[in-house]
Amino acid sequence: MKREKSTLQSHVNNSILSPFVKWAGGKRQLLPDIKRRLPTRYGRYIEPFVGGGAVCFALAQSGSLINDKNPALIHTYHTIQQHTEELIATIRILDDGIISGRKEYYYEKRARYNEKLRQSCYDTETAALFIFMNKHCFNGLYRVNRHGAFNVPYNGSIRTSMDEKNIRAIAAFLDSIEITQGDFEIAAERAEAGDFVFFDSPYAPLNPTSFEAYTKEGFERKDHERLASLYRKLTKRGCYCMLTNHNTEFIRTLYDGFHIAVVTARRAINSDASKRTGEEVIICNYETSEEKTK
């Protein structure tokens, strides 16, 4: 794909930002592989499945658009952006209580968090609890039951839930970012020719007969097929697209005809340590600089 537009921007690669939460499928470990395959120049950066934001924070491009379907996650991004100091103060109070290491304290706060979710009460405390839960739950896994209640057990940690300097730096960066919550297809619809759309969707299962869910809505086979259709639509529009997922026959078939690179990845949230490494694919609809040099 050779189309460009006159307002293309070079990506920023000197960011010091770090994700404020651990997220299933987070791409911090794959950043070197992803950066090597970025378009040389592009317009707006759009990430419809932002999760922990590792790639967005690494590129740190002003004017970006980030989105996720998870309302609690996106509410936390908005709270960092708009109520930074109040959020930091609330997390400090939560951390003061966990210092004793009492598991009862964690479960009390988990119950409080779930009650706020049940009431659809999204305030500063909800965002603070979201970050607190992430830092003190098993493997930093965000998992809800079929009723939408967070149910991950305590990990025994008494560490602090945040790096205050990083939270403030993220807040300053988010001032220039558009943050939306909803379906990935709606988020990507505004992408124009020359924009760069990075898709880090929920993983397709390694076992093709099952699909795991990190939200009560889940991400099913039909959603992966819908995403592949959108990927082709954006390609025709002239957008630069990159997508990551497990290296499975299902994914390779969906994106047949595009540039598919296989990379080794560590799956830190797997409870079985023997299964914490595997292969992932980075799929681009353009020839990467790495390929051009071969």
Buried (B, 14 or more C-beta within 10 A) or exposed (E): BEEBEEEBBEBEEEBEBBBBBBBBBBBBBBBEBBEEBBBEBBBBBBBBBBBBBBBBBBBBBEEBBBBBBBBBBBBBBBBBBBBBEBBBEBBBEBBEEBEEEEBEBBEEBBEBBBEBBEEEEBBBBBBBBBBBBBBBBBBBBBBBEEEBBBEBBBBEBEEBBBEEEBBBBBBEBBEEBBBBBEBBBEBBEEBBBBBBBBBBBBBBBBEEEEBBEBBEEEBEEEBBEBBBEBBBBBBEBBBBBBBBBBBBEBBBEBBEEBBBBEBEBEBBBBEEEEEEEEEBBBBBBBEBEEEEEE
